[in-house]
């Protein structure tokens, strides 16, 4: 009801209305969950050389990317990772053809002329017989690395780098800024090249070849320099890089915990990879992780900052990260119990078979496609309509 004079009474702001809005079910997923899911799929890829299981891992990650990738410049890097993975497989096969392979075989496909090498190059062969067994071994080995690269590309396509930077601990903030700037530089550079090539085509000028590349390269570099200067000025005006004063004892404790924790992680990992250190590998690894996390927590005191609308680790994030961890754990168990199924032999050369329950375990990685929300304007970088 309006007061005399036509003025409406002011609404009183209560503490309940001044709080931040409650998180809705359709809000974006925590970016760390996407990275944990993708890295867990990559770990699963390292536990097998079965091409059918590796192809299934690629299909699972590609489906999740297809249904949950936002329409943003940083999300278009998945295709580049797929091309890089195909290049890795091609290079691995080329090395097996040119340099030979230690895998013996009887099915000769090519008989290339062999280049004689001096005595000090014993063990290296250029040319010679190329067998189907050697190519199959190289293909399986290359597919393992290619699958790992595709899983990392899925994380780059699904996790918003700016929101990932906001979720980093304070001790890693400066490093996170550098990484995010590096990740966002390439899409901006590609966008500038496409814009300038389109402008040259509209003016009837060549946009291909060496001449077109040289005439496009200078404006692109000039624009990149201008963006770098503007970004540096904006970051300096907002206080990036400023740190708080902490006592010298806290700094020394932070350095000791972080360095000791990293050494413990290295020693524990070495113990897990060797048969002699299997007894102490897990305790040393856990102790190193605890010390490193404590060092990061103490180091965060030097970087006091606030977060606007921080991303919360909710039930959906646990489900996404847990599905990837389940795939990695189940394939590790399968590799220990039935190594022949996850590492098919090539001598004698037989067609690989698809093990049923490891394949069903890989399909658990599809869970993020059903429990996560569709991309929102906040994820795509567009203004909500």
C-alpha positions as CSV (number, residue, x, y, z in Angstrom):
1,X,0.0,0.0,0.0
2,X,1.4,3.4,-1.0
3,X,2.1,6.2,1.5
4,X,0.6,9.7,1.1
5,X,2.6,11.5,-1.6
6,X,2.7,8.5,-3.9
7,X,5.8,6.9,-2.3
8,X,5.8,3.1,-1.7
9,X,7.2,2.0,1.7
10,X,10.7,0.5,1.5
11,X,10.9,-3.3,2.0
12,X,12.9,-4.3,5.0
13,X,15.9,-6.5,4.2
14,X,16.0,-9.4,6.6
15,X,19.0,-11.7,7.1
16,X,17.0,-14.5,5.3
17,X,16.7,-12.4,2.1
18,X,20.3,-11.1,2.3
19,X,21.8,-14.5,2.1
20,X,23.1,-16.0,-1.2
21,X,20.5,-17.9,-3.2
22,X,20.0,-21.6,-2.6
23,X,21.7,-23.9,-5.1
24,X,19.2,-25.3,-7.6
25,X,19.2,-28.8,-9.1
26,X,19.9,-27.4,-12.6
27,X,23.1,-25.5,-11.6
28,X,26.4,-26.5,-13.2
29,X,28.4,-29.4,-11.8
30,X,31.6,-28.8,-9.9
31,X,34.4,-28.7,-12.5
32,X,36.7,-30.8,-10.3
33,X,34.2,-33.7,-10.6
34,X,34.6,-33.7,-14.4
35,X,38.4,-33.9,-14.0
36,X,38.3,-36.7,-11.5
37,X,35.9,-38.6,-13.7
38,X,38.0,-38.2,-16.8
39,X,41.3,-38.9,-15.1
40,X,39.8,-42.1,-13.6
41,X,38.8,-43.2,-17.0
42,X,42.4,-42.5,-18.1
43,X,43.8,-44.6,-15.3
44,X,41.4,-47.4,-16.4
45,X,42.9,-47.1,-19.9
46,X,46.4,-47.7,-18.5
47,X,45.3,-51.0,-17.0
48,X,44.5,-52.7,-20.3
49,X,45.7,-53.1,-23.8
50,X,42.6,-54.8,-25.1
51,X,41.5,-52.7,-28.1
52,X,37.8,-53.5,-27.5
53,X,37.9,-52.2,-24.0
54,X,39.9,-49.1,-25.0
55,X,37.4,-48.4,-27.8
56,X,34.6,-48.8,-25.3
57,X,36.3,-46.2,-23.0
58,X,36.5,-43.8,-25.9
59,X,32.9,-44.3,-26.8
60,X,31.8,-43.7,-23.2
61,X,33.8,-40.5,-22.9
62,X,32.6,-39.3,-26.3
63,X,29.0,-39.9,-25.5
64,X,29.2,-37.9,-22.2
65,X,31.0,-35.1,-24.1
66,X,28.3,-35.1,-26.8
67,X,25.4,-34.7,-24.4
68,X,27.0,-32.5,-21.8
69,X,29.5,-30.3,-23.6
70,X,28.5,-26.6,-23.5
71,X,28.7,-24.4,-26.6
72,X,31.7,-22.4,-25.5
73,X,35.1,-21.7,-27.2
74,X,37.1,-23.6,-24.5
75,X,34.8,-26.7,-25.0
76,X,35.7,-27.1,-28.6
77,X,39.1,-28.7,-27.9
78,X,37.8,-32.2,-27.8
79,X,38.2,-32.6,-31.6
80,X,41.9,-31.5,-31.3
81,X,42.6,-34.1,-28.7
82,X,41.0,-36.8,-30.9
83,X,43.2,-35.8,-33.8
84,X,46.2,-35.8,-31.5
85,X,45.2,-39.3,-30.4
86,X,45.0,-40.5,-34.0
87,X,48.4,-39.0,-34.7
88,X,49.9,-40.9,-31.7
89,X,48.6,-44.2,-33.1
90,X,49.9,-43.4,-36.6
91,X,53.4,-42.4,-35.2
92,X,53.5,-45.6,-33.1
93,X,52.7,-47.8,-36.2
94,X,55.3,-45.9,-38.3
95,X,58.0,-46.5,-35.7
96,X,57.1,-50.2,-35.6
97,X,57.4,-50.3,-39.4
98,X,60.6,-48.3,-39.8
99,X,62.5,-49.2,-36.6
100,X,61.2,-52.7,-36.2
101,X,59.8,-54.3,-33.1
102,X,61.2,-56.8,-30.5
103,X,58.0,-58.9,-30.9
104,X,58.7,-62.0,-33.0
105,X,56.2,-62.9,-35.7
106,X,55.6,-65.3,-38.6
107,X,53.0,-63.4,-40.6
108,X,55.2,-61.2,-42.8
109,X,53.3,-58.3,-44.3
110,X,56.2,-56.3,-45.8
111,X,59.9,-57.0,-46.4
112,X,61.6,-53.6,-46.5
113,X,65.3,-53.2,-47.4
114,X,67.3,-53.2,-44.2
115,X,69.9,-50.4,-43.6
116,X,73.2,-51.7,-42.2
117,X,74.2,-50.0,-39.0
118,X,77.6,-49.9,-37.2
119,X,78.5,-52.2,-34.3
120,X,77.7,-49.5,-31.6
121,X,74.1,-49.4,-32.8
122,X,73.4,-53.0,-31.9
123,X,69.7,-53.6,-31.1
124,X,68.5,-50.9,-33.5
125,X,67.1,-51.9,-36.9
126,X,66.1,-49.8,-39.8
127,X,63.8,-51.6,-42.2
128,X,63.6,-55.4,-42.5
129,X,60.6,-57.6,-42.1
130,X,57.3,-56.1,-40.9
131,X,55.0,-58.7,-39.3
132,X,51.4,-58.6,-38.3
133,X,52.3,-59.5,-34.8
134,X,54.5,-56.4,-34.4
135,X,51.9,-54.1,-35.9
136,X,49.2,-55.5,-33.6
137,X,51.5,-54.9,-30.6
138,X,52.2,-51.4,-31.7
139,X,48.5,-50.7,-32.3
140,X,47.5,-51.9,-28.9
141,X,50.2,-49.9,-27.2
142,X,49.3,-46.7,-29.2
143,X,45.6,-47.1,-28.5
144,X,46.3,-47.1,-24.7
145,X,48.1,-43.7,-24.9
146,X,45.5,-42.4,-27.4
147,X,42.6,-43.3,-25.0
148,X,44.4,-41.5,-22.2
149,X,44.7,-38.3,-24.3
150,X,41.0,-38.5,-25.3
151,X,40.0,-38.8,-21.7
152,X,42.0,-35.7,-20.9
153,X,40.3,-33.9,-23.8
154,X,36.9,-34.8,-22.4
155,X,37.8,-33.1,-19.1
156,X,38.9,-30.0,-21.1
157,X,35.6,-30.0,-23.0
158,X,33.4,-30.4,-19.9
159,X,35.0,-28.4,-17.1
160,X,34.9,-24.6,-17.3
161,X,38.5,-23.4,-16.8
162,X,37.5,-20.2,-15.1
163,X,35.2,-22.0,-12.6
164,X,38.0,-24.6,-12.1
165,X,40.4,-21.8,-11.2
166,X,37.9,-20.5,-8.7
167,X,37.8,-23.9,-7.0
168,X,41.5,-24.2,-6.6
169,X,43.1,-24.0,-3.1
170,X,44.7,-20.6,-2.3
171,X,48.2,-22.0,-2.4
172,X,47.7,-23.0,-6.1
173,X,45.9,-19.8,-7.2
174,X,48.8,-18.1,-9.0
175,X,49.7,-21.3,-10.8
176,X,46.0,-21.8,-11.7
177,X,45.8,-18.3,-13.1
178,X,48.8,-19.0,-15.4
179,X,47.3,-22.4,-16.5
180,X,43.8,-20.9,-17.2
181,X,45.3,-18.0,-19.2
182,X,47.3,-20.5,-21.2
183,X,44.3,-22.7,-21.9
184,X,42.1,-19.8,-23.0
185,X,44.8,-18.2,-25.2
186,X,44.6,-20.9,-27.9
187,X,40.8,-20.7,-28.5
188,X,41.0,-16.8,-28.7
189,X,43.8,-17.1,-31.2
190,X,41.8,-19.5,-33.4
191,X,38.8,-17.2,-33.2
192,X,40.9,-14.3,-34.3
193,X,42.4,-16.2,-37.3
194,X,38.9,-17.3,-38.4
195,X,37.6,-13.7,-38.1
196,X,40.5,-12.2,-40.1
197,X,40.3,-14.9,-42.8
198,X,36.5,-14.3,-43.2
199,X,37.2,-10.5,-43.5
200,X,39.8,-11.1,-46.2
201,X,37.5,-13.3,-48.1
202,X,34.8,-10.6,-48.0
203,X,37.3,-8.1,-49.4
204,X,38.3,-10.5,-52.2
205,X,41.8,-11.1,-50.9
206,X,43.5,-14.5,-50.6
207,X,43.3,-16.1,-47.2
208,X,45.2,-19.3,-47.9
209,X,48.8,-20.2,-48.6
210,X,52.0,-18.6,-47.3
211,X,51.0,-15.1,-48.4
212,X,47.6,-15.2,-46.7
213,X,49.1,-16.7,-43.5
214,X,51.7,-13.9,-43.3
215,X,49.2,-11.2,-43.8
216,X,46.8,-12.7,-41.2
217,X,49.6,-13.5,-38.7
218,X,50.6,-9.9,-37.9
219,X,47.1,-8.7,-36.9
220,X,46.6,-11.9,-34.8
221,X,49.8,-11.3,-32.9
222,X,49.0,-7.6,-32.4
223,X,45.6,-8.5,-31.0
224,X,47.1,-11.1,-28.7
225,X,49.6,-8.5,-27.4
226,X,46.8,-6.0,-26.8
227,X,44.7,-8.6,-24.9
228,X,47.8,-9.6,-22.8
229,X,48.4,-6.0,-21.8
230,X,44.7,-5.4,-21.0
231,X,44.6,-8.6,-19.0
232,X,47.7,-7.7,-17.0
233,X,46.3,-4.2,-16.2
234,X,42.9,-5.6,-15.2
235,X,44.5,-8.3,-13.0
236,X,46.8,-5.7,-11.3
237,X,43.8,-3.4,-10.7
238,X,41.9,-6.3,-9.0
239,X,44.8,-7.2,-6.7
240,X,46.0,-10.4,-8.3
241,X,49.4,-11.5,-7.0
242,X,49.1,-9.7,-3.6
243,X,49.9,-11.9,-0.7
244,X,49.3,-11.6,3.1
245,X,52.1,-11.6,5.6
246,X,52.6,-14.8,7.5
247,X,55.1,-15.7,10.2
248,X,58.4,-17.2,9.2
249,X,57.7,-20.3,11.1
250,X,54.5,-20.9,9.1
251,X,56.4,-20.5,5.9
252,X,59.1,-23.0,6.8
253,X,56.5,-25.5,8.0
254,X,54.5,-25.1,4.8
255,X,57.7,-25.7,2.7
256,X,58.7,-28.7,4.8
257,X,55.2,-30.3,4.6
258,X,54.8,-29.7,0.9
259,X,58.3,-30.9,-0.1
260,X,58.1,-33.9,2.3
261,X,54.6,-34.8,1.1
262,X,55.7,-34.7,-2.6
263,X,58.7,-36.9,-1.8
264,X,56.4,-39.3,0.1
265,X,54.1,-39.5,-2.9
266,X,57.0,-40.3,-5.2
267,X,58.3,-42.9,-2.8
268,X,54.9,-44.5,-2.3
269,X,54.2,-44.6,-6.0
270,X,57.6,-46.3,-6.6
271,X,56.7,-48.8,-3.9
272,X,53.4,-49.6,-5.6
273,X,55.1,-50.1,-8.9
274,X,57.8,-52.5,-7.7
275,X,57.4,-55.8,-6.0
276,X,59.9,-55.1,-3.3
277,X,58.1,-52.0,-2.0
278,X,54.6,-53.3,-2.1
279,X,54.5,-53.5,1.7
280,X,55.3,-49.9,2.4
281,X,53.9,-48.3,-0.8
282,X,50.4,-47.6,0.4
283,X,51.2,-46.2,3.9
284,X,54.0,-43.9,2.5
285,X,51.7,-42.7,-0.3
286,X,48.9,-41.9,2.1
287,X,51.3,-40.1,4.5
288,X,52.7,-38.1,1.6
289,X,49.3,-37.1,0.4
290,X,48.3,-36.0,3.9
291,X,51.5,-33.9,4.3
292,X,51.1,-32.3,0.9
293,X,47.4,-31.4,1.6
294,X,48.4,-29.9,5.0
295,X,51.1,-27.9,3.2
296,X,48.6,-26.6,0.7
297,X,46.2,-25.7,3.4
298,X,48.9,-23.7,5.3
299,X,50.1,-22.1,2.0
300,X,46.6,-20.9,1.3
301,X,46.9,-18.5,4.2
302,X,49.2,-16.3,2.1
303,X,46.5,-15.8,-0.5
304,X,43.4,-14.4,1.3
305,X,40.6,-14.0,-1.1
306,X,36.8,-14.5,-1.3
307,X,34.8,-16.5,-3.7
308,X,31.6,-15.2,-5.3
309,X,29.0,-18.0,-5.6
310,X,31.5,-20.8,-4.9
311,X,30.8,-24.2,-6.5
312,X,29.6,-26.7,-4.0
313,X,30.5,-30.4,-4.1
314,X,27.1,-31.9,-4.0
315,X,25.6,-35.4,-4.5
316,X,25.9,-35.2,-8.3
317,X,29.6,-34.4,-8.0
318,X,30.1,-37.5,-5.8
319,X,28.2,-39.6,-8.3
320,X,30.3,-38.4,-11.3
321,X,33.6,-38.8,-9.5
322,X,32.5,-42.1,-8.0
323,X,31.5,-43.5,-11.4
324,X,35.0,-42.8,-12.8
325,X,36.7,-44.2,-9.7
326,X,34.5,-47.4,-9.9
327,X,35.6,-47.9,-13.5
328,X,39.3,-47.5,-12.6
329,X,39.0,-49.8,-9.6
330,X,37.1,-52.5,-11.3
331,X,39.5,-52.6,-14.3
332,X,42.4,-52.8,-11.9
333,X,40.8,-55.8,-10.2
334,X,40.1,-57.4,-13.5
335,X,43.7,-56.9,-14.6
336,X,44.9,-58.6,-11.5
337,X,42.5,-61.6,-11.7
338,X,42.4,-62.2,-15.4
339,X,45.4,-60.5,-17.1
340,X,45.0,-62.5,-20.3
341,X,41.6,-60.9,-21.0
342,X,42.8,-57.4,-20.4
343,X,46.2,-57.9,-22.1
344,X,45.5,-60.1,-25.2
345,X,48.6,-61.7,-26.6
346,X,49.9,-61.2,-30.1
347,X,52.0,-64.3,-30.4
348,X,50.3,-66.3,-31.6
349,X,48.1,-63.7,-33.3
350,X,44.5,-64.1,-32.3
351,X,41.5,-61.8,-32.4
352,X,40.9,-60.1,-29.0
353,X,37.8,-61.0,-27.1
354,X,35.6,-58.6,-25.1
355,X,35.4,-59.7,-21.5
356,X,31.9,-59.2,-20.2
357,X,32.1,-57.9,-16.7
358,X,35.0,-55.5,-17.4
359,X,33.0,-54.2,-20.3
360,X,30.0,-53.7,-18.0
361,X,32.3,-51.9,-15.5
362,X,33.4,-49.5,-18.3
363,X,29.7,-48.7,-19.0
364,X,29.4,-47.4,-15.4
365,X,31.3,-44.3,-16.8
366,X,28.1,-43.3,-18.6
367,X,26.4,-42.3,-15.3
368,X,27.3,-38.5,-15.7
369,X,25.2,-38.4,-18.9
370,X,22.1,-39.1,-16.8
371,X,22.7,-37.4,-13.4
372,X,24.2,-34.1,-14.5
373,X,22.2,-31.1,-15.8
374,X,22.2,-29.9,-19.4
375,X,24.6,-27.0,-20.1
376,X,23.4,-23.6,-18.9
377,X,24.1,-20.1,-20.1
378,X,26.6,-19.8,-17.2
379,X,28.6,-22.7,-18.6
380,X,28.5,-21.4,-22.2
381,X,29.6,-18.0,-21.3
382,X,26.4,-16.4,-22.7
383,X,23.9,-14.2,-21.0
384,X,20.8,-16.0,-19.8
385,X,17.7,-15.1,-21.8
